[in-house]
Amino acid sequence: MAEHSEVTNPNEKLPRPRELDLILLRHGQAESQEKTARLSELGKQQAETAAIALFKSIVDQGGGVIKIVRSPVLRARETGDIVEATIERLIGEQKEPLVRLLKSTAKTREPLRAPGLMPRLQNFSSTDPV
C-alpha cells in the first residue's frame, strides 16, 4: 500500500488515522509543598473522582485504551496508583469491554520528553513537581 505522501490513485482507500487524546492530570492535593509530601485525604478523593470522570468520558466516546504515565514524585505516583486502581475497578464492572488499561511492562523508567512544550513539561521523569 502506498504511503500517505505517495498516493497516486485518489480513489485508493487509505487507513483511517488513529485518534489519540493526551490527557495531563495534575496530582491531587498534597499534605504540603515538599517533594516528599503524600496526598492528603482530599487529594486521594480528587484522584478517584478524576479517574471516574476520565473513564466515563472514554465510555461516552465509544471506548478506548488508557495508558498511565507517572512522574516519580511521590504525590504524582500516588495519584497515578489511585487512578489506575479506580480504572481497573470500573473496567471490571463493564458489561461490554469498552475500555482497556495498558499496563507498563518496563523495568526502568525512560524520560518522557515533550520538546516544544512549556519547559516545566519537557521531562516527566524529573524529580521536579509538574
Phi, psi and omega in degrees: 000143182287149174291160181304323183277353183246025183291124178255334180251111183295344179271353181293133178281125176263152177298142179291130179296144178284143173268142179221122175257127174257116181247120178261123182243121178283152180300158176289174181302132179261164179291334178202183179269359179295147180297334182268005183291141176271169175291144172282173177300320177298318179300322177294318178295320179299318180296316180294318178298318179297319179297317180297316179296319178297312180301312181299318179299317180292318177298316180298334179270005178100002177110176181165188182241140179244133174233125182255128176239131184243151167286153178284354178295136188310309183295329177287320176297316179298317178300312179299320179297318180292316178299313181298313180297320180294316178299316178301317179297315180294323177298319179296336180269356182293139172278321176244139181284084181265336184233138177234148179247123176272123178270142176285132178252359182291136178278330178244153180260117175272147178297139173263114184255142179227074182299144179094345177273177180306144183307325182289345180257002187288331184223100183287348181266002179290166179270359177283139177294145180259000000 
